[in-house]
Amino acid sequence: MNTPLVPIQILSAYKSQSGQRIFLPQCMALCTPDTQQAIFSIAKDVEAKGGQLFLSDLFRSHDMQWQANLDYTLCVLSRYLDEKLNSRNHAQNAQH
């Protein structure tokens, strides 16, 4: 039995050229219903404490995951990965 994926509209860690936060791209804005509820609950808790939840990634199709792995393996990831969005920086931002 497969669990259906539902769309979720949430701001991403990415910004437009004008510096405005953009929503998570539609191709990555999919999750299971229980994950959607959990994300909205976490976002509400974060907002209650004066913060805002941004996601950098959520869903990747098989092809997207294959491409990401290939990019990592071939060391071409840095070509289009903003230094501000690396995992270490995510952890540092979460502490502030």
N, C-alpha and C positions, 0 to 999 in steps of 0.2 A: 504494500500500500504506500503510495506516494503522498507526501504532505504538500498541499498547494503553496505556491509562492504568491505573496500579495505585494502590491506596490507600497512603498512608503515615501512620504515626502518630508525630507529633513535636510537642513542646511549641511553643507559639506565643509571640509577644511580648505577647499579650493576657493579662489576668488576670481572674479572677472577682471578684465583689463583695467576697469575703473576702480578696482579695489573692493567691490561689493561681494559678499559671500554669495555663492551660488548653491542651488540644491544639488544633492548627490545625483550624478547622471542616471537617467532612467535605466540604463543597462545594468547598473550596480545597485539600484534602489529596489531590490526585491528581498523578501525574507518570509519566513513562516509566520503565521498569525501570532503565535506565542512570542516570537522574537520581536515582532512589531509592538506588541503590548509592553514587553519589557523595555524596549528602547524608549517608548513614549513615557513610561513610568520613570525611567532613569533621567530623561530630559526634564521632566517635571521636578524631580528632586534637585537636580543641578540648578535649575532656574530659581527654585525656592531659596537656594543659598547664594543667589546673585550671579551665577554663571550661565553658560550656554553650551549645550552639547553640539559638537560638530563631528561628523563622521568622514573619514578619508576613504573608506572602503566598506562594502557590506557583502555583496554577492558577485561572484565571478562565474561565468559559464565555463564549461570544460575548455573551450577554445581560448578564452581570456586567461585562464589559469595556466594553460600550456604556454601561451605567449609570454606571460610574466616569468615563468620558470626558464624559458629559453633566453629571455633578456638577462635574467640574473646569471644564468650559466655562462653566457657569452660576454658578461660584464658590460652590457650596453645600457643597463638600467639608469646609470647616472646621466645619460643623454637627455632624459626627459623627467627625471625625478628632482623636484625642487629640494634643495638642501634643508629647507625649513620643514619638509614633510617626512624626514627620515624617522625611523623608530626611536632613536635616542632622543631626538628633539621632541617627539610626541611625549615621551616620558617626562622630560624637563618641563614642558608646557603644562602638563597635568599637575605638577607640583606647585605651580604659581597661581 
